[in-house]
Amino acid sequence: MSVTPHVTVLSGALGAGSRTERLARWCARECLSRGATATLFGGAELDFPFYGEPGRHGPRVARFLDDLARADGVVLVTPAYHGSVSGLLKNALDYVNELAADARPFFDARAVGCVALAGGEQGAAATLATMRAIVHALRGWPTPLGVGVTGGSLPDGDASPASERTRRQLGLMLDQVLFLGSVPGTGRPQEVALPSLALTALDAGYFDAGKSGSPRSGTSPEISVEPGLYRHADR
């Protein structure tokens, strides 16, 4: 039996019409188009009280934690605030501490895609580094590719990001979330349909100076992973 992967997408900006939330919504739709299920938590849905004493939270937090507990992958989308994630997103991630006693505690065995929106590359890079450190602390697996969305690449309305390169990078990151989320854990194994990955050497940052088709040679051969089945643990 094939298991449909589930992805939880978190937006780190309060405004429903913010570019961060529009991009998070776009990522959720792209997960659906790849055959996964997805839940988007907008900024207003993550506007929790400051995390404090464990075990004291209401139904909104409980819904958030229940969705994360069943997720195979997570996507974090945040504006860059002075080189770091928004306080809204960080506070929501602090609540993941409530999953410490689960069979898969925190973000354990989950692939996590990181997206930072910033006015410039420096802010995006610093924020992505912070996001990856947080994901590691939560025992998650940051995808090999994190995406910094800057300047003219920022989305306009509910349309996809303006830059073709940004759309390609985000698509590759989402494929990695679904692919890595299929790595087997513990329990009864089941079959999970894997997404098809198609990337170029330049997109993936591959480098092999000794072979033709490397970035140094000026060409970027396509590297494909066909859809297939992978053994996955039932939770």
Secondary structure, DSSP 8 states (H G I E B T S, - for coil): -EE--EEEEEE--S-TTSHHHHHHHHHHHHHHHTT-EEEEE-GGGG------STT---HHHHHHHHHHHH-SEEEEEEE-BTTB--HHHHHHHHGGGGGTTSSS-TTTT-EEEEEEEESSHHHHHHHHHHHHHHHHHTT-EE-S--EEEEGGGS--TTS--S-HHHHHHHHHHHHHHHHHTTS--SSSEEEEE---EEEEHHHHT---TTSTTSGGGT---EEEE---EEEEE--
